[in-house]
Amino acid sequence: MKFYAVALLAATTFNRDVLPILRDRCQECHRPGQIAPMPFVTYHQTRPWAKAILEAVLSRKMPPWFADPAHGDFANNSALSKSEIETIASWVYGGAPEGNAAEKPPARSWTLDWNIGKPDRIIEMPTPVAVPASGTIEYQYIILPGGFARDTWVRKVEVRPGNPALVHHAVVYTREPGSQWLEGRPRGVSFALPASAEGRPNPASFTTSDILLVYTPGNNHAEWPAGMAKRIKSGSDIVIQFHYTANGKAQQDRTRVALVFASAAPKQVVLTLQMGNDKFVIPPGDPNYRVQVSGTLPNEALLISLFPHMHLRGKAFEYSLPAENGRVETLLKITRYDFRWQLDYKLRKPRLLPAGTRLLCAGYFDNSPNNPLNPDPAAEVRFGEQSWQEMMIGFFDVAVDARFDKESFFASRPSK
Ligand code: HEC
Protein backbone atom coordinates (compact mmCIF):
# COMPACT_ATOMS: atom_id res chain seq x y z
CA MET A 1 0.00 0.00 0.00
CA LYS A 2 2.75 2.36 0.99
CA PHE A 3 4.75 1.39 -2.12
CA TYR A 4 1.78 2.18 -4.32
CA ALA A 5 1.43 5.66 -2.82
CA VAL A 6 5.12 6.36 -3.42
CA ALA A 7 4.86 5.21 -7.02
CA LEU A 8 1.98 7.60 -7.60
CA LEU A 9 3.85 10.53 -6.11
CA ALA A 10 7.07 9.96 -8.02
CA ALA A 11 6.47 11.72 -11.32
CA THR A 12 7.97 10.17 -14.43
CA THR A 13 10.90 12.39 -15.39
CA PHE A 14 13.08 12.89 -18.42
CA ASN A 15 16.39 12.35 -16.66
CA ARG A 16 15.53 9.25 -14.69
CA ASP A 17 12.93 7.45 -16.80
CA VAL A 18 12.83 8.67 -20.39
CA LEU A 19 16.48 9.38 -21.19
CA PRO A 20 17.53 5.73 -20.76
CA ILE A 21 14.92 4.76 -23.37
CA LEU A 22 16.00 7.51 -25.77
CA ARG A 23 19.65 6.59 -25.28
CA ASP A 24 19.16 2.90 -25.97
CA ARG A 25 16.36 3.00 -28.53
CA CYS A 26 16.44 6.34 -30.35
CA GLN A 27 19.83 8.09 -30.24
CA GLU A 28 21.35 5.67 -32.70
CA CYS A 29 19.55 7.89 -35.25
CA HIS A 30 18.41 10.85 -33.12
CA ARG A 31 21.79 12.39 -32.34
CA PRO A 32 23.86 14.97 -34.23
CA GLY A 33 25.32 13.69 -37.51
CA GLN A 34 22.88 10.79 -37.83
CA ILE A 35 19.90 10.39 -40.15
CA ALA A 36 17.09 11.74 -37.98
CA PRO A 37 16.47 15.45 -38.44
CA MET A 38 16.27 16.21 -34.71
CA PRO A 39 18.49 15.01 -31.86
CA PHE A 40 17.02 13.65 -28.65
CA VAL A 41 20.14 13.89 -26.50
CA THR A 42 19.32 16.75 -24.12
CA TYR A 43 16.11 17.72 -22.38
CA HIS A 44 15.92 21.00 -24.30
CA GLN A 45 16.24 19.20 -27.63
CA THR A 46 13.59 16.67 -26.70
CA ARG A 47 10.96 18.64 -24.80
CA PRO A 48 9.37 20.35 -27.85
CA TRP A 49 8.88 16.91 -29.40
CA ALA A 50 7.21 15.28 -26.38
CA LYS A 51 3.75 14.98 -27.95
CA ALA A 52 5.13 13.92 -31.33
CA ILE A 53 7.24 11.28 -29.58
CA LEU A 54 4.22 9.87 -27.82
CA GLU A 55 2.29 9.75 -31.07
CA ALA A 56 5.18 8.12 -32.92
CA VAL A 57 5.66 5.38 -30.31
CA LEU A 58 1.94 4.69 -29.83
CA SER A 59 1.43 4.27 -33.57
CA ARG A 60 4.69 2.25 -33.72
CA LYS A 61 5.96 4.54 -36.43
CA MET A 62 9.10 4.82 -34.29
CA PRO A 63 11.47 3.12 -33.89
CA PRO A 64 11.16 1.73 -37.42
CA TRP A 65 10.61 -2.05 -37.25
CA PHE A 66 8.50 -4.08 -39.64
CA ALA A 67 8.80 -7.77 -38.82
CA ASP A 68 5.60 -9.63 -38.00
CA PRO A 69 6.23 -10.82 -34.41
CA ALA A 70 4.58 -14.15 -35.24
CA HIS A 71 7.64 -15.26 -37.24
CA GLY A 72 11.28 -15.27 -36.28
CA ASP A 73 13.14 -13.79 -33.32
CA PHE A 74 15.57 -11.00 -34.14
CA ALA A 75 18.43 -9.68 -32.04
CA ASN A 76 17.97 -6.14 -33.36
CA ASN A 77 14.21 -6.07 -32.83
CA SER A 78 13.76 -2.40 -32.00
CA ALA A 79 10.04 -2.49 -31.19
CA LEU A 80 9.47 -0.81 -27.83
CA SER A 81 8.06 -2.90 -24.99
CA LYS A 82 4.69 -2.06 -23.51
CA SER A 83 6.34 -0.74 -20.36
CA GLU A 84 8.68 1.55 -22.35
CA ILE A 85 5.67 3.00 -24.17
CA GLU A 86 3.85 3.43 -20.86
CA THR A 87 6.83 5.28 -19.39
CA ILE A 88 6.86 7.73 -22.30
CA ALA A 89 3.08 8.17 -22.05
CA SER A 90 3.22 8.82 -18.32
CA TRP A 91 6.01 11.39 -18.82
CA VAL A 92 4.09 13.26 -21.53
CA TYR A 93 0.74 13.18 -19.69
CA GLY A 94 2.56 14.38 -16.55
CA GLY A 95 3.71 17.56 -18.31
CA ALA A 96 7.08 16.19 -19.55
CA PRO A 97 9.19 17.33 -16.55
CA GLU A 98 12.99 17.33 -16.62
CA GLY A 99 13.62 15.92 -13.15
CA ASN A 100 16.86 15.73 -11.28
CA ALA A 101 20.12 15.96 -13.27
CA ALA A 102 21.81 13.60 -10.82
CA GLU A 103 19.49 10.82 -12.00
CA LYS A 104 20.62 10.90 -15.63
CA PRO A 105 21.90 7.59 -16.95
CA PRO A 106 25.53 7.48 -18.09
CA ALA A 107 25.85 8.56 -21.75
CA ARG A 108 26.74 5.84 -24.23
CA SER A 109 30.32 6.04 -25.45
CA TRP A 110 29.14 6.46 -29.02
CA THR A 111 27.04 9.49 -28.29
CA LEU A 112 29.20 11.65 -30.51
CA ASP A 113 31.19 8.98 -32.29
CA TRP A 114 31.01 5.79 -34.33
CA ASN A 115 28.34 3.22 -33.51
CA ILE A 116 30.95 0.45 -33.73
CA GLY A 117 33.37 1.99 -31.23
CA LYS A 118 36.92 2.98 -32.11
CA PRO A 119 37.72 1.96 -35.70
CA ASP A 120 41.01 0.30 -36.64
CA ARG A 121 40.78 1.84 -40.08
CA ILE A 122 38.76 4.62 -41.71
CA ILE A 123 38.54 4.71 -45.51
CA GLU A 124 37.39 8.02 -46.88
CA MET A 125 36.51 9.15 -50.39
CA PRO A 126 39.48 11.34 -51.45
CA THR A 127 37.25 13.98 -53.01
CA PRO A 128 33.54 14.72 -52.60
CA VAL A 129 30.97 13.67 -55.20
CA ALA A 130 28.82 16.52 -56.52
CA VAL A 131 25.12 15.67 -56.43
CA PRO A 132 22.89 17.86 -58.64
CA ALA A 133 19.80 19.64 -57.31
CA SER A 134 17.31 17.65 -59.36
CA GLY A 135 16.82 14.94 -61.93
CA THR A 136 17.47 11.22 -62.10
CA ILE A 137 20.96 10.34 -60.91
CA GLU A 138 22.52 7.13 -62.19
CA TYR A 139 24.17 4.96 -59.56
CA GLN A 140 27.67 6.26 -58.89
CA TYR A 141 30.63 3.95 -58.37
CA ILE A 142 33.89 4.80 -56.68
CA ILE A 143 36.93 2.55 -56.35
CA LEU A 144 39.02 3.21 -53.26
CA PRO A 145 42.44 1.56 -53.04
CA GLY A 146 42.27 -0.52 -49.89
CA GLY A 147 45.97 -0.82 -49.08
CA PHE A 148 45.41 -4.21 -47.48
CA ALA A 149 48.86 -5.78 -47.44
CA ARG A 150 47.55 -9.09 -46.09
CA ASP A 151 44.24 -10.91 -45.69
CA THR A 152 42.29 -8.88 -43.15
CA TRP A 153 39.37 -10.04 -41.02
CA VAL A 154 36.67 -7.49 -40.29
CA ARG A 155 34.47 -7.90 -37.24
CA LYS A 156 32.55 -4.62 -37.47
CA VAL A 157 31.83 -2.15 -40.23
CA GLU A 158 30.09 1.21 -40.34
CA VAL A 159 29.27 3.55 -43.18
CA ARG A 160 28.99 7.25 -42.39
CA PRO A 161 27.66 9.33 -45.28
CA GLY A 162 29.06 12.85 -45.43
CA ASN A 163 25.57 14.03 -46.28
CA PRO A 164 22.92 11.58 -45.05
CA ALA A 165 20.11 13.45 -46.80
CA LEU A 166 21.54 12.52 -50.20
CA VAL A 167 22.54 8.90 -49.71
CA HIS A 168 19.65 6.63 -50.42
CA HIS A 169 21.84 3.58 -50.33
CA ALA A 170 25.51 2.70 -50.51
CA VAL A 171 26.71 -0.82 -51.16
CA VAL A 172 30.27 -1.36 -49.97
CA TYR A 173 32.04 -4.16 -51.86
CA THR A 174 35.47 -5.71 -51.46
CA ARG A 175 36.98 -6.28 -54.89
CA GLU A 176 39.66 -8.95 -54.74
CA PRO A 177 42.86 -8.58 -56.78
CA GLY A 178 42.54 -10.03 -60.27
CA SER A 179 38.80 -9.34 -60.43
CA GLN A 180 37.63 -8.17 -63.84
CA TRP A 181 34.82 -6.15 -62.36
CA LEU A 182 35.18 -2.46 -63.36
CA GLU A 183 38.59 -3.27 -64.79
CA GLY A 184 40.34 -0.23 -66.23
CA ARG A 185 38.06 2.26 -64.49
CA PRO A 186 39.69 5.15 -62.64
CA ARG A 187 40.29 5.02 -58.91
CA GLY A 188 39.30 7.64 -56.41
CA VAL A 189 36.75 9.43 -58.58
CA SER A 190 33.11 8.54 -59.06
CA PHE A 191 31.65 7.35 -62.35
CA ALA A 192 28.32 6.02 -63.59
CA LEU A 193 27.46 2.87 -65.52
CA PRO A 194 24.48 4.16 -67.50
CA ALA A 195 21.42 1.96 -67.88
CA SER A 196 20.16 1.02 -71.35
CA ALA A 197 17.52 3.15 -73.08
CA GLU A 198 14.85 0.72 -71.79
CA GLY A 199 16.13 1.15 -68.25
CA ARG A 200 17.96 -2.20 -67.98
CA PRO A 201 21.00 -2.06 -65.69
CA ASN A 202 24.40 -1.88 -67.38
CA PRO A 203 25.96 -5.38 -67.60
CA ALA A 204 29.26 -3.90 -66.33
CA SER A 205 27.60 -3.37 -62.95
CA PHE A 206 27.28 -7.14 -62.41
CA THR A 207 29.64 -8.58 -59.84
CA THR A 208 30.17 -11.56 -57.60
CA SER A 209 32.44 -9.58 -55.25
CA ASP A 210 31.42 -9.85 -51.62
CA ILE A 211 29.58 -7.07 -49.83
CA LEU A 212 30.79 -5.61 -46.54
CA LEU A 213 27.62 -3.65 -45.86
CA VAL A 214 24.52 -2.39 -47.59
CA TYR A 215 24.08 1.06 -46.05
CA THR A 216 20.54 2.37 -45.97
CA PRO A 217 18.72 4.70 -43.61
CA GLY A 218 18.23 2.42 -40.63
CA ASN A 219 21.17 0.14 -41.43
CA ASN A 220 24.47 1.96 -41.02
CA HIS A 221 26.61 -0.64 -39.27
CA ALA A 222 27.07 -4.34 -38.74
CA GLU A 223 28.84 -6.44 -36.20
CA TRP A 224 29.27 -10.21 -36.48
CA PRO A 225 29.20 -12.69 -33.61
CA ALA A 226 32.44 -13.98 -32.09
CA GLY A 227 34.20 -16.49 -34.34
CA MET A 228 32.80 -14.92 -37.52
CA ALA A 229 34.16 -12.12 -39.68
CA LYS A 230 34.22 -10.74 -43.20
CA ARG A 231 37.39 -11.41 -45.14
CA ILE A 232 39.15 -8.72 -47.17
CA LYS A 233 41.71 -10.48 -49.32
CA SER A 234 45.20 -9.05 -49.49
CA GLY A 235 45.39 -6.40 -52.22
CA SER A 236 41.64 -5.79 -52.41
CA ASP A 237 40.03 -2.49 -53.29
CA ILE A 238 36.90 -1.14 -51.68
CA VAL A 239 34.20 -0.30 -54.22
CA ILE A 240 31.16 1.71 -53.19
CA GLN A 241 28.01 1.87 -55.27
CA PHE A 242 25.94 4.93 -54.36
CA HIS A 243 22.33 5.65 -55.01
CA TYR A 244 22.13 9.39 -54.48
CA THR A 245 18.81 11.17 -54.57
CA ALA A 246 18.56 14.82 -55.50
CA ASN A 247 16.85 16.92 -52.86
CA GLY A 248 16.41 20.35 -54.37
CA LYS A 249 19.85 21.84 -53.74
CA ALA A 250 23.14 21.02 -55.45
CA GLN A 251 25.23 19.42 -52.72
CA GLN A 252 28.24 17.22 -52.08
CA ASP A 253 28.87 13.97 -50.32
CA ARG A 254 32.04 12.48 -48.94
CA THR A 255 31.31 9.16 -47.31
CA ARG A 256 33.56 7.26 -44.90
CA VAL A 257 33.75 3.55 -44.13
CA ALA A 258 35.07 2.48 -40.73
CA LEU A 259 36.34 -1.01 -39.92
CA VAL A 260 37.12 -2.85 -36.71
CA PHE A 261 39.42 -5.83 -37.30
CA ALA A 262 39.24 -9.23 -35.65
CA SER A 263 42.26 -10.02 -33.52
CA ALA A 264 42.57 -13.60 -34.78
CA ALA A 265 41.44 -15.52 -37.86
CA PRO A 266 37.87 -16.69 -37.22
CA LYS A 267 36.48 -20.19 -37.80
CA GLN A 268 33.81 -18.88 -40.14
CA VAL A 269 33.69 -16.29 -42.87
CA VAL A 270 30.56 -14.21 -43.37
CA LEU A 271 29.29 -14.01 -46.96
CA THR A 272 26.49 -11.75 -48.14
CA LEU A 273 24.41 -13.72 -50.62
CA GLN A 274 21.36 -12.65 -52.58
CA MET A 275 18.46 -14.09 -54.51
CA GLY A 276 16.59 -11.87 -56.88
CA ASN A 277 14.01 -11.96 -59.62
CA ASP A 278 14.41 -9.46 -62.45
CA LYS A 279 11.96 -10.96 -64.95
CA PHE A 280 8.68 -9.68 -63.55
CA VAL A 281 6.15 -7.32 -65.12
CA ILE A 282 3.80 -5.74 -62.58
CA PRO A 283 0.48 -4.86 -64.25
CA PRO A 284 -0.88 -1.32 -63.93
CA GLY A 285 -3.11 -0.84 -60.91
CA ASP A 286 -2.46 -4.30 -59.40
CA PRO A 287 -2.77 -3.95 -55.60
CA ASN A 288 -0.99 -7.18 -54.65
CA TYR A 289 1.32 -8.61 -57.29
CA ARG A 290 3.47 -11.48 -56.09
CA VAL A 291 7.01 -12.14 -57.34
CA GLN A 292 9.06 -15.02 -56.04
CA VAL A 293 12.49 -16.55 -56.33
CA SER A 294 14.04 -19.59 -54.78
CA GLY A 295 17.46 -21.16 -54.62
CA THR A 296 19.32 -24.14 -53.20
CA LEU A 297 22.36 -23.86 -50.99
CA PRO A 298 25.25 -25.91 -52.38
CA ASN A 299 26.92 -26.21 -48.97
CA GLU A 300 26.07 -26.02 -45.31
CA ALA A 301 25.63 -22.46 -44.06
CA LEU A 302 24.67 -20.75 -40.84
CA LEU A 303 22.01 -18.17 -41.62
CA ILE A 304 22.62 -15.00 -39.61
CA SER A 305 20.55 -12.20 -41.14
CA LEU A 306 17.95 -11.27 -43.75
CA PHE A 307 17.66 -8.04 -45.72
CA PRO A 308 14.74 -7.63 -48.12
CA HIS A 309 14.94 -5.01 -50.85
CA MET A 310 12.18 -3.58 -53.01
CA HIS A 311 11.31 -0.07 -54.16
CA LEU A 312 8.31 2.25 -53.81
CA ARG A 313 5.67 -0.34 -54.75
CA GLY A 314 7.02 -2.89 -52.28
CA LYS A 315 4.29 -3.91 -49.87
CA ALA A 316 5.20 -7.16 -48.15
CA PHE A 317 8.09 -9.62 -48.17
CA GLU A 318 8.68 -13.14 -46.88
CA TYR A 319 11.62 -15.49 -46.49
CA SER A 320 10.70 -19.12 -46.02
CA LEU A 321 11.95 -22.69 -46.07
CA PRO A 322 9.60 -24.93 -48.02
CA ALA A 323 9.81 -28.52 -46.75
CA GLU A 324 9.28 -31.69 -48.79
CA ASN A 325 6.02 -32.48 -47.03
CA GLY A 326 4.50 -29.28 -48.42
CA ARG A 327 4.84 -27.37 -45.16
CA VAL A 328 6.47 -23.99 -45.21
CA GLU A 329 8.43 -22.49 -42.35
CA THR A 330 8.39 -18.70 -42.45
CA LEU A 331 11.67 -17.15 -41.33
CA LEU A 332 10.66 -13.50 -41.70
CA LYS A 333 7.44 -11.86 -42.70
CA ILE A 334 7.13 -8.15 -43.33
CA THR A 335 3.55 -7.13 -43.73
CA ARG A 336 4.01 -3.38 -44.08
CA TYR A 337 7.16 -2.95 -46.10
CA ASP A 338 8.30 0.66 -46.23
CA PHE A 339 10.76 1.66 -48.94
CA ARG A 340 12.04 4.52 -46.79
CA TRP A 341 13.35 2.02 -44.25
CA GLN A 342 15.53 -0.82 -45.41
CA LEU A 343 16.46 -2.93 -42.42
CA ASP A 344 18.62 -5.95 -41.80
CA TYR A 345 16.89 -8.55 -39.64
CA LYS A 346 19.51 -10.33 -37.52
CA LEU A 347 18.50 -13.75 -36.22
CA ARG A 348 18.86 -13.96 -32.45
CA LYS A 349 19.80 -17.62 -32.87
CA PRO A 350 21.61 -18.25 -36.16
CA ARG A 351 20.00 -21.09 -38.07
CA LEU A 352 21.98 -23.98 -39.53
CA LEU A 353 20.91 -24.70 -43.11
CA PRO A 354 22.24 -28.04 -44.38
CA ALA A 355 23.63 -28.36 -47.92
CA GLY A 356 20.70 -28.68 -50.32
CA THR A 357 18.34 -26.45 -48.32
CA ARG A 358 15.88 -24.60 -50.53
CA LEU A 359 15.25 -21.00 -49.53
CA LEU A 360 12.34 -19.03 -50.96
CA CYS A 361 11.68 -15.30 -51.09
CA ALA A 362 8.42 -13.67 -52.11
CA GLY A 363 7.82 -9.97 -52.60
CA TYR A 364 4.40 -8.36 -52.97
CA PHE A 365 3.88 -5.11 -54.84
CA ASP A 366 1.10 -2.55 -54.64
CA ASN A 367 0.86 -0.77 -57.98
CA SER A 368 -2.58 0.66 -57.21
CA PRO A 369 -3.45 4.31 -56.62
CA ASN A 370 -4.04 3.41 -52.95
CA ASN A 371 -0.29 3.17 -52.43
CA PRO A 372 0.65 6.74 -51.45
CA LEU A 373 4.26 6.22 -52.56
CA ASN A 374 3.31 4.89 -56.01
CA PRO A 375 4.96 7.16 -58.62
CA ASP A 376 2.60 5.99 -61.42
CA PRO A 377 -0.23 3.46 -60.95
CA ALA A 378 -0.84 3.46 -64.73
CA ALA A 379 2.64 2.10 -65.45
CA GLU A 380 3.61 -1.47 -66.24
CA VAL A 381 6.59 -1.88 -63.95
CA ARG A 382 9.78 -3.87 -64.59
CA PHE A 383 13.10 -4.43 -62.92
CA GLY A 384 15.47 -1.47 -62.80
CA GLU A 385 17.75 0.56 -60.58
CA GLN A 386 15.70 3.73 -60.28
CA SER A 387 13.03 4.13 -57.61
CA TRP A 388 10.24 4.35 -60.20
CA GLN A 389 11.28 0.93 -61.42
CA GLU A 390 11.20 -2.09 -59.13
CA MET A 391 13.52 -4.57 -57.54
CA MET A 392 12.94 -7.82 -55.73
CA ILE A 393 16.04 -9.02 -53.91
CA GLY A 394 16.40 -11.05 -50.76
CA PHE A 395 19.89 -10.48 -49.36
CA PHE A 396 21.03 -12.82 -46.62
CA ASP A 397 24.22 -13.17 -44.62
CA VAL A 398 25.58 -16.61 -43.90
CA ALA A 399 28.59 -17.81 -41.95
CA VAL A 400 30.42 -20.67 -43.64
CA ASP A 401 33.69 -22.53 -43.17
CA ALA A 402 36.51 -19.96 -43.40
CA ARG A 403 38.16 -21.83 -46.29
CA PHE A 404 35.34 -20.64 -48.60
CA ASP A 405 34.90 -17.43 -50.50
CA LYS A 406 31.75 -16.61 -52.45
CA GLU A 407 32.98 -18.28 -55.60
CA SER A 408 34.22 -21.50 -54.03
CA PHE A 409 31.10 -21.75 -51.86
CA PHE A 410 29.01 -22.08 -55.02
CA ALA A 411 31.57 -23.99 -57.09
CA SER A 412 32.16 -26.87 -54.70
CA ARG A 413 29.74 -29.52 -53.45
CA PRO A 414 30.17 -31.47 -50.26
CA SER A 415 31.50 -35.01 -50.76
CA LYS A 416 28.89 -37.55 -49.77
C1 HEC B 1 16.76 3.85 -37.33
C2 HEC B 1 16.74 5.24 -37.08
C3 HEC B 1 15.73 5.78 -36.08
C4 HEC B 1 15.45 5.31 -34.82
C5 HEC B 1 16.06 4.11 -34.11
C6 HEC B 1 14.43 6.17 -34.30
N1 HEC B 1 14.13 7.15 -35.20
FE1 HEC B 1 12.72 8.61 -34.99
N2 HEC B 1 13.07 9.26 -36.88
C7 HEC B 1 14.08 8.81 -37.70
C8 HEC B 1 14.07 9.58 -38.93
C9 HEC B 1 15.03 9.42 -40.10
C10 HEC B 1 13.01 10.49 -38.83
C11 HEC B 1 12.56 11.52 -39.87
C12 HEC B 1 11.86 10.88 -41.02
C13 HEC B 1 10.52 10.32 -40.63
O1 HEC B 1 9.73 11.00 -39.96
O2 HEC B 1 10.24 9.18 -41.06
C14 HEC B 1 12.40 10.26 -37.53
C15 HEC B 1 11.32 10.95 -37.06
C16 HEC B 1 10.84 10.88 -35.76
C17 HEC B 1 9.79 11.69 -35.22
C18 HEC B 1 8.98 12.71 -36.00
C19 HEC B 1 7.77 11.96 -36.51
C20 HEC B 1 6.87 12.81 -37.31
O3 HEC B 1 5.75 12.32 -37.49
O4 HEC B 1 7.28 13.87 -37.77
C21 HEC B 1 9.64 11.35 -33.91
C22 HEC B 1 8.68 11.95 -32.92
C23 HEC B 1 10.59 10.30 -33.63
N3 HEC B 1 11.30 10.05 -34.78
C24 HEC B 1 10.73 9.67 -32.42
C25 HEC B 1 11.57 8.59 -32.20
C26 HEC B 1 11.67 7.91 -30.93
C27 HEC B 1 10.94 8.33 -29.67
C28 HEC B 1 12.55 6.89 -31.11
C29 HEC B 1 12.97 5.89 -30.09
C30 HEC B 1 11.98 5.29 -29.25
C31 HEC B 1 12.98 6.93 -32.49
N4 HEC B 1 12.39 7.98 -33.10
C32 HEC B 1 13.88 6.02 -33.05
C33 HEC B 1 14.95 7.78 -37.42
C34 HEC B 1 14.91 6.96 -36.30
Boltz pocket constraint, residues with backbone or C-beta under 6 A from the ligand:
constraints:
  - pocket:
      binder: B
      contacts: [[A, 21], [A, 22], [A, 25], [A, 26], [A, 27], [A, 28], [A, 29], [A, 30], [A, 35], [A, 36], [A, 37], [A, 49], [A, 52], [A, 53], [A, 54], [A, 56], [A, 57], [A, 62], [A, 63], [A, 64], [A, 78], [A, 80], [A, 217], [A, 218], [A, 219]]
      max_distance: 6.0
